[in-house]
Amino acid sequence: AQSVAQPEDQVNVAEGNPLTVKCTYSVSGNPYLFWYVQYPNRGLQFLLKYITGDNLVKGSYGFEAEFNKSQTSFHLKKPSALVSDSALYFCAVRITGNQFYFGTGTSLTVIP
Amino acid sequence: DAGVIQSPRHEVTEMGQEVTLRCKPISGHNSLFWYRQTMMRGLELLIYFNNNVPIDDSGMPEDRFSAKMPNASFSTLKIQPSEPRDSAVYFCASSPRRGRDTGELFFGEGSRLTVL
């Protein structure tokens, strides 16, 4: 069965520190991987995606993610967290056709 | 680009009433998705369309839910009759279909439904 796991419901990090939001997946075939961010009372916004090529993908707002095929992971990272990064983050996998699978979300809080 | 447009943004209704949520996808996108978000269940796919044709409706909770896409620029999600457990935020998303289907989803701002 296809699945996406975000093992941490909540991540707290101090402003200025690096942040990591974890994502692992279990799908058949080669997946396309995505990160989305959701601010309160808003829709999900696309951050970045991995399709093929360089395992390190750079996206919006200074975020990046590293695709690791052997560990089937796609962790979201940022070198220096901002208070405004506090939001809900979703990892998603797209397989053949239009089937998207979303993780359960990780709530990131950046502490001033 | 106006983005995905959903209406209404908020809806409060009483149990048993019919609810209709509306979505206008981004022009040129030919895949449309309806999701439901709750604290308990997270983000659930209800149904998606390709070229106005429903492809997978296995996520639709029960017969009270129905979705239509009469043309490429409009879709509705209807709940009849509504129940308190239908209270959630309903998101519409669209996606372009390019060759190898690498397009990401573009989400609307959601319709927050409260059924009393």
Interface residues (C-beta under 8 A of the other chain):
Chain A: Y32 F34 Y36 N41 R42 G43 L44 Q45 F46 K49 I51 F90 A92 R94 T96 G97 N98 Q99 F100 F102 T104 G105
Chain B: V4 S31 F33 G42 L43 L45 Y48 N50 I55 D56 F91 A93 S95 R97 D101 T102 E104 L105 F106 F107 G108 E109 G110 R112
